[in-house]
């Protein structure tokens, strides 16, 4: 399975998808219009090793909700990602049993080798 979880309105995600030029065998899921399911998030966390690895501390709501002042646990990360799509670090690229999280140049370059 090849899948990219992204935000369709995010210019960085759009640029990365264009750069990767995924083929027709890659499924694109816009997390704003097609929310992550509990099962999908569990699968991603299994590949990533934790829910925290998928959690974005750059999301504007992270500070506005005072989450930066809390000691979040794995269950909290999962809950917030399911509640609000902005808490998913983007893009998340899955190629079979490989996962690539975020938009760093190194991560995108590694993902490009597998796509």
Rosetta blueprint (number, residue, H / E / L):
1 X L
2 X E
3 X E
4 X E
5 X E
6 X E
7 X L
8 X L
9 X L
10 X L
11 X H
12 X H
13 X H
14 X H
15 X H
16 X H
17 X H
18 X H
19 X H
20 X H
21 X L
22 X L
23 X L
24 X L
25 X L
26 X E
27 X E
28 X E
29 X E
30 X E
31 X L
32 X L
33 X L
34 X L
35 X L
36 X L
37 X L
38 X H
39 X H
40 X H
41 X H
42 X H
43 X H
44 X H
45 X H
46 X H
47 X H
48 X H
49 X L
50 X L
51 X L
52 X H
53 X H
54 X H
55 X E
56 X L
57 X L
58 X L
59 X L
60 X H
61 X H
62 X H
63 X H
64 X H
65 X L
66 X L
67 X H
68 X H
69 X H
70 X L
71 X L
72 X L
73 X L
74 X H
75 X H
76 X H
77 X H
78 X H
79 X H
80 X H
81 X H
82 X H
83 X H
84 X L
85 X H
86 X H
87 X H
88 X E
89 X L
90 X L
91 X L
92 X E
93 X E
94 X E
95 X E
96 X L
97 X L
98 X E
99 X E
100 X E
101 X E
102 X L
103 X L
104 X L
105 X H
106 X H
107 X H
108 X H
109 X H
110 X H
111 X H
112 X H
113 X H
114 X H
115 X L
